[in-house]
Amino acid sequence: MAHKLNLSIRATNGAQWETDEFGLNQRVDHVRKAAEKHFEQAGEMSPGDYLLGLVVDGTIQDLIDSEKLEDAGIKDGSVLVLKPRGGQVDG
């Protein structure tokens, strides 16, 4: 079993999920889907098309779904955020 990471994942509304469910060898899309499900079930997000981003020095770097967490630069204590894919469109 791979080392489990302590991660903080934020929903689009700022709700936060502290979790240690994921290992370095898991893919970004697995974490994204699990986070979407977590926040949707909690009523904190609506279903949609989201990206997972990594907060680094106050900026958000988009992550590639097919990458493993280790290869994406995610480590213990990382802060991840869900954001709408392609940006939000008003109208």
Secondary structure, 3 states (H helix, E strand, C coil): CCCEEEEEEECCCCCEEEEEEEECCCEHHHHHHHHHHHHHHCCCCCCCCEEEEEEECCEEEECCCCCECCCCCCCCCCEEEEEECCCCCCC
